[in-house]
Amino acid sequence: MRLNNIFACLLISLLLLTKEIPAYCWGAGQNPSFTGPPRLSQVDLFTVRVSWKGIIKRKQCADDFVVKYWIRAFPNQYNVTDLVKGDFTDIKVIPKIHYSFQAVAREDKGLVGGVDYNKSPIVDFKTTTSVSPILNPTKNDHPDLWQKEIVHDILYDGSR
């Protein structure tokens, strides 16, 4: 009986000391996944907002997110953002240079399982001085831009 009390006290102590519980989802096929590339928008000439809102399945299984990005001509010289808990992050870039972006959902499976990195498709983007473009937009993002030909030119210029 005394051994059971010691075990119970030890278990309760361990549970109280645990700060965070990973969001890992058990079972086959329960990883977070992306339905498409991240959505990109220009905040200013030096900043790109990368968002995965609405394009991730099983978001509850992801502990956090990072964005891997690089100048398109130099894919081996990539950068990775700090961990992000929300739906987007802003990244400083060199103006008017083509960059590639990839959102990554991190899934911490604990000491035994390690960390899984579930990646989105890659998308390219370049800031511009003419307008504030959105890549992978919907009509709700900027309804006024859908009336202008420049959106078509920016999104479908063939340089991606």
C-alpha positions as a LaTeX table, in Angstrom:
\begin{tabular}{lrrr}
\hline
Residue & $x$ (\AA) & $y$ (\AA) & $z$ (\AA) \\
\hline
Met1 & 0.00 & 0.00 & 0.00 \\
Arg2 & 2.82 & 2.41 & 0.84 \\
Leu3 & 4.40 & 1.80 & $-2.61$ \\
Asn4 & 1.12 & 2.81 & $-4.28$ \\
Asn5 & 1.06 & 6.09 & $-2.29$ \\
Ile6 & 4.63 & 6.89 & $-3.30$ \\
Phe7 & 3.85 & 6.11 & $-6.94$ \\
Ala8 & 0.72 & 8.30 & $-6.83$ \\
Cys9 & 2.66 & 11.21 & $-5.29$ \\
Leu10 & 5.39 & 10.86 & $-7.90$ \\
Leu11 & 2.85 & 10.81 & $-10.74$ \\
Ile12 & 1.02 & 13.87 & $-9.42$ \\
Ser13 & 4.33 & 15.72 & $-9.01$ \\
Leu14 & 5.31 & 14.98 & $-12.60$ \\
Leu15 & 1.96 & 16.16 & $-13.90$ \\
Leu16 & 2.20 & 19.41 & $-11.93$ \\
Leu17 & 5.72 & 20.10 & $-13.23$ \\
Thr18 & 4.69 & 19.67 & $-16.86$ \\
Lys19 & 4.46 & 23.14 & $-18.45$ \\
Glu20 & 3.23 & 22.27 & $-21.91$ \\
Ile21 & 1.71 & 19.19 & $-23.40$ \\
Pro22 & 2.56 & 18.67 & $-27.08$ \\
Ala23 & $-0.29$ & 18.84 & $-29.57$ \\
Tyr24 & 0.72 & 15.55 & $-31.14$ \\
Cys25 & $-2.25$ & 13.61 & $-32.51$ \\
Trp26 & $-2.09$ & 9.83 & $-32.25$ \\
Gly27 & $-2.97$ & 7.55 & $-35.11$ \\
Ala28 & $-2.03$ & 7.02 & $-38.72$ \\
Gly29 & $-2.62$ & 10.00 & $-41.00$ \\
Gln30 & $-3.19$ & 12.41 & $-38.12$ \\
Asn31 & $-0.41$ & 14.82 & $-39.08$ \\
Pro32 & $-1.15$ & 18.45 & $-39.88$ \\
Ser33 & $-1.07$ & 19.09 & $-43.64$ \\
Phe34 & $-1.46$ & 21.99 & $-46.03$ \\
Thr35 & $-4.10$ & 22.21 & $-48.76$ \\
Gly36 & $-1.96$ & 24.63 & $-50.76$ \\
Pro37 & 0.94 & 27.06 & $-50.56$ \\
Pro38 & 0.99 & 29.80 & $-47.92$ \\
Arg39 & $-0.77$ & 33.06 & $-48.73$ \\
Leu40 & 1.60 & 35.98 & $-49.15$ \\
Ser41 & 0.95 & 39.70 & $-49.00$ \\
Gln42 & 3.19 & 42.73 & $-49.05$ \\
Val43 & 3.10 & 44.75 & $-45.82$ \\
Asp44 & 5.57 & 47.30 & $-47.18$ \\
Leu45 & 8.48 & 47.28 & $-49.61$ \\
Phe46 & 10.68 & 45.46 & $-47.04$ \\
Thr47 & 8.14 & 43.11 & $-45.42$ \\
Val48 & 6.17 & 40.08 & $-46.61$ \\
Arg49 & 3.35 & 38.57 & $-44.52$ \\
Val50 & 3.18 & 34.78 & $-44.76$ \\
Ser51 & $-0.13$ & 33.25 & $-43.67$ \\
Trp52 & $-1.38$ & 29.67 & $-43.47$ \\
Lys53 & $-4.84$ & 30.59 & $-42.19$ \\
Gly54 & $-7.47$ & 28.44 & $-43.90$ \\
Ile55 & $-4.99$ & 26.18 & $-45.71$ \\
Ile56 & $-4.04$ & 23.76 & $-42.95$ \\
Lys57 & $-5.82$ & 20.54 & $-42.05$ \\
Arg58 & $-5.64$ & 19.19 & $-38.49$ \\
Lys59 & $-4.18$ & 22.45 & $-37.15$ \\
Gln60 & $-4.82$ & 21.18 & $-33.63$ \\
Cys61 & $-2.09$ & 18.58 & $-34.20$ \\
Ala62 & 0.58 & 21.25 & $-34.79$ \\
Asp63 & 2.48 & 22.64 & $-31.83$ \\
Asp64 & 3.72 & 25.66 & $-33.74$ \\
Phe65 & 4.84 & 26.85 & $-37.16$ \\
Val66 & 7.95 & 28.17 & $-38.86$ \\
Val67 & 8.53 & 29.60 & $-42.31$ \\
Lys68 & 11.49 & 28.55 & $-44.41$ \\
Tyr69 & 12.45 & 31.20 & $-46.95$ \\
Trp70 & 15.28 & 32.03 & $-49.31$ \\
Ile71 & 16.27 & 34.17 & $-52.25$ \\
Arg72 & 14.96 & 32.11 & $-55.15$ \\
Ala73 & 18.35 & 31.98 & $-56.89$ \\
Phe74 & 20.06 & 30.59 & $-53.75$ \\
Pro75 & 17.92 & 27.75 & $-52.31$ \\
Asn76 & 20.77 & 26.38 & $-50.17$ \\
Gln77 & 21.08 & 29.70 & $-48.32$ \\
Tyr78 & 17.71 & 29.53 & $-46.60$ \\
Asn79 & 16.49 & 31.12 & $-43.37$ \\
Val80 & 13.95 & 29.83 & $-40.87$ \\
Thr81 & 11.78 & 32.06 & $-38.70$ \\
Asp82 & 11.41 & 31.70 & $-34.96$ \\
Leu83 & 8.54 & 29.49 & $-33.75$ \\
Val84 & 5.10 & 31.00 & $-34.43$ \\
Lys85 & 1.93 & 30.08 & $-32.52$ \\
Gly86 & $-0.52$ & 32.14 & $-34.62$ \\
Asp87 & $-1.69$ & 32.05 & $-38.25$ \\
Phe88 & 0.95 & 34.31 & $-39.84$ \\
Thr89 & 4.36 & 35.92 & $-39.52$ \\
Asp90 & 6.00 & 38.96 & $-41.09$ \\
Ile91 & 9.41 & 38.51 & $-42.74$ \\
Lys92 & 11.90 & 41.24 & $-43.67$ \\
Val93 & 13.20 & 40.91 & $-47.25$ \\
Ile94 & 15.41 & 42.74 & $-49.71$ \\
Pro95 & 13.03 & 44.81 & $-51.88$ \\
Lys96 & 12.23 & 43.68 & $-55.42$ \\
Ile97 & 14.11 & 40.37 & $-55.11$ \\
His98 & 12.37 & 37.05 & $-55.85$ \\
Tyr99 & 12.02 & 34.93 & $-52.70$ \\
Ser100 & 10.64 & 31.44 & $-52.13$ \\
Phe101 & 8.51 & 30.70 & $-49.05$ \\
Gln102 & 7.40 & 27.46 & $-47.40$ \\
Ala103 & 5.23 & 27.18 & $-44.28$ \\
Val104 & 6.09 & 24.31 & $-41.94$ \\
Ala105 & 3.85 & 22.87 & $-39.20$ \\
Arg106 & 5.95 & 21.50 & $-36.33$ \\
Glu107 & 4.58 & 18.51 & $-34.46$ \\
Asp108 & 6.42 & 17.63 & $-31.25$ \\
Lys109 & 5.94 & 13.93 & $-30.54$ \\
Gly110 & 7.94 & 13.96 & $-27.32$ \\
Leu111 & 11.23 & 12.36 & $-26.37$ \\
Val112 & 10.58 & 9.09 & $-28.17$ \\
Gly113 & 8.86 & 10.35 & $-31.33$ \\
Gly114 & 10.94 & 13.48 & $-31.95$ \\
Val115 & 9.69 & 16.37 & $-34.06$ \\
Asp116 & 7.86 & 16.07 & $-37.39$ \\
Tyr117 & 8.06 & 18.89 & $-39.92$ \\
Asn118 & 4.99 & 18.95 & $-42.17$ \\
Lys119 & 5.70 & 21.24 & $-45.15$ \\
Ser120 & 3.49 & 23.27 & $-47.44$ \\
Pro121 & 4.11 & 23.66 & $-51.16$ \\
Ile122 & 6.66 & 26.36 & $-52.02$ \\
Val123 & 5.54 & 29.71 & $-53.42$ \\
Asp124 & 7.58 & 32.56 & $-54.91$ \\
Phe125 & 7.10 & 36.28 & $-54.31$ \\
Lys126 & 8.76 & 39.65 & $-54.99$ \\
Thr127 & 7.87 & 42.97 & $-53.37$ \\
Thr128 & 6.93 & 45.82 & $-55.66$ \\
Thr129 & 6.45 & 49.56 & $-55.38$ \\
Ser130 & 3.38 & 49.69 & $-57.64$ \\
Val131 & 0.76 & 47.93 & $-55.46$ \\
Ser132 & 0.48 & 45.73 & $-52.39$ \\
Pro133 & $-0.10$ & 42.33 & $-54.02$ \\
Ile134 & $-1.54$ & 39.22 & $-52.43$ \\
Leu135 & $-0.55$ & 35.80 & $-53.66$ \\
Asn136 & $-3.22$ & 33.09 & $-53.58$ \\
Pro137 & $-5.93$ & 35.71 & $-52.90$ \\
Thr138 & $-9.65$ & 35.45 & $-52.56$ \\
Lys139 & $-12.11$ & 38.15 & $-53.59$ \\
Asn140 & $-12.65$ & 38.96 & $-49.90$ \\
Asp141 & $-9.01$ & 40.03 & $-49.42$ \\
His142 & $-9.12$ & 43.12 & $-51.65$ \\
Pro143 & $-12.33$ & 43.25 & $-53.73$ \\
Asp144 & $-11.22$ & 46.52 & $-55.37$ \\
Leu145 & $-8.03$ & 44.90 & $-56.72$ \\
Trp146 & $-10.00$ & 42.22 & $-58.55$ \\
Gln147 & $-11.31$ & 44.95 & $-60.84$ \\
Lys148 & $-7.81$ & 46.01 & $-61.89$ \\
Glu149 & $-5.71$ & 44.33 & $-64.54$ \\
Ile150 & $-2.56$ & 44.80 & $-62.47$ \\
Val151 & $-3.60$ & 41.96 & $-60.12$ \\
His152 & $-3.67$ & 39.59 & $-63.05$ \\
Asp153 & $-0.23$ & 40.82 & $-64.14$ \\
Ile154 & 1.29 & 40.40 & $-60.67$ \\
Leu155 & $-0.24$ & 37.03 & $-59.89$ \\
Tyr156 & 0.08 & 35.44 & $-63.29$ \\
Asp157 & 3.10 & 37.11 & $-64.87$ \\
Gly158 & 4.81 & 33.75 & $-65.53$ \\
Ser159 & 7.93 & 34.71 & $-63.58$ \\
Arg160 & 7.07 & 32.49 & $-60.63$ \\
\hline
\end{tabular}
